[in-house]
Amino acid sequence: MIPSVRKFWYNNEPGTFEVDGHPITRQQIQVYGGPSPDFACSLCQRCEWLSRVWQKKVFKSHDCPTAGICESRCEKQGNELWTHYHQDFGFSISCNPSLNSPKCLALFPRDSKPRLWQRYWGHSCDWWMGNLRRALAQACQVEIAPDLSNVDWDKYDFLLMYNCAGNPIFPKPPIPIVMGGEDMYKGDLQEQLDRLRPEIFLTSCPTTWKKLFRFAPETEIAFWPQAMPQFFTRPNLGRKDFDLLSVGSPYAPRMRLYEQIKPLAGTYKIGFWHEHGYYRNAYDGPVAEFKDGQCIRRYLNAWSAFLGNARYVAFGPPEEPYQDIMVAKVGEVLGSGAVPILPESPDMAYLGIEPFVHYIPLSEIWENNDNLVYYLTSYPAYQYIAINAVDWHREHVDKMLFDGFEDVVQNVTGHKYPRRLISG
């Protein structure tokens, strides 16, 4: 079934795709994905895919090696504890020259510091990789390689890779490079920029990359946000259990903010969550509250709901020289229904968000608990910011994530293929 779905999807065939007499729309494929290559059994493929698209269990008992796994996947559909199993974009894997869409080779080394190979093939609570899988499936066909041995470059239109520790050393290939860049803490990242001179450098923090690194004149720096998509966002503009949440990985500036806010916790309902968020990249269990030592963890939609359970959410910036990075938490909080109190970044201009329209600048409360108390006691006057932020997130984030990534692929391939037809 996968070859037929790929033909329908990548050749922009209009109408719907029929599965056992049931129509599946292009919009449903864009959101939930296609049949999963995890199942060689055609009945398992059909049951699991329909369960995902309909968000309810659809399973026919049968004997095959994967029937038990399939039934378990089907049971997870429609269950808010298992949203990371509600999408599967593995149908995009493979580059067929007969299909009228771009062909991407993605270099995801097993030993890279971000563990890109393991994260791509897993089912963890890693929304960043979930975004990338979905964006790739919309924009192009893709093959994933842990190294570049014996590559036939003629099969591909461009190479996607990330500038990170653990990449192999190789000469610039005869096809364009889209090089991503996020964390910049380890590895000889400048050497990779100098040797490979990517045609496009894709990042959520262009200001800091341009400040700390040199780029070839021919490299176009393109913005691609780190943001929780609508699929995992659960905005709450109603009843709140917290006046304020102080959150974020324990960078020193965030700990200073924590120490500043802590004396108010006896008077106001204030929650603190300062654990590393990257644990989600290896965790594939239920998303809701579970204990890891003394810490209660929540991921994806459960994390979004947790943030939205507060009137305000605040966090500090990373440490210098990375203080201008617009961290992923910005995109998480903006859609949650809390009033965001955010460290300002020049890169917010790419989002089009404005202070006192979509967020309150952190400078308003930094080392100033009198101002913080004013906001805590004046929430009705500032709730409009939460409403604006949720509206902004609903209108813009998915377009930036998925249509924006397709814009990059269209540019690097010279617009020689049609964009993906999503409706009709």
Secondary structure, 3 states (H helix, E strand, C coil): CHHHHHHHHHCCCCCCEEECCEEECHHHHHHHECCCCCCCCHHHHHHHHHHHHHCCCCCCCCCCCCHHHHHHHHHHCCCHHHHHHCCECHHHECCCCCCCCCEEEEECCCCCCCCHHHHHHCCCCCHHHHHHHHHHHHHCEEEEECCCCCCCHHHCCEEEEECCCCCCCCCCCCCCEEEEECCCCCCCHHHHHHHHCCCEEEECCHHHHHHHCCCCCCCEEEECCCCCCHHHCCCCCCCCCEEEEEECCCCHHHHHHHHHHHHHHHCCCEEEECCCHHHHHHCCCCCCCEEECCEEECCHHHHHHHHHCEEEEECCCCCCCCCCCCCCHHHHHHCCCCEEEECCCCCHHHHCCCECCCEEEHHHCCCCHHHHHHHHHCHHHHHHHHHHHHHHHHHHHHHHHHHHHHHHHHHHCCCCCCCCCCCC
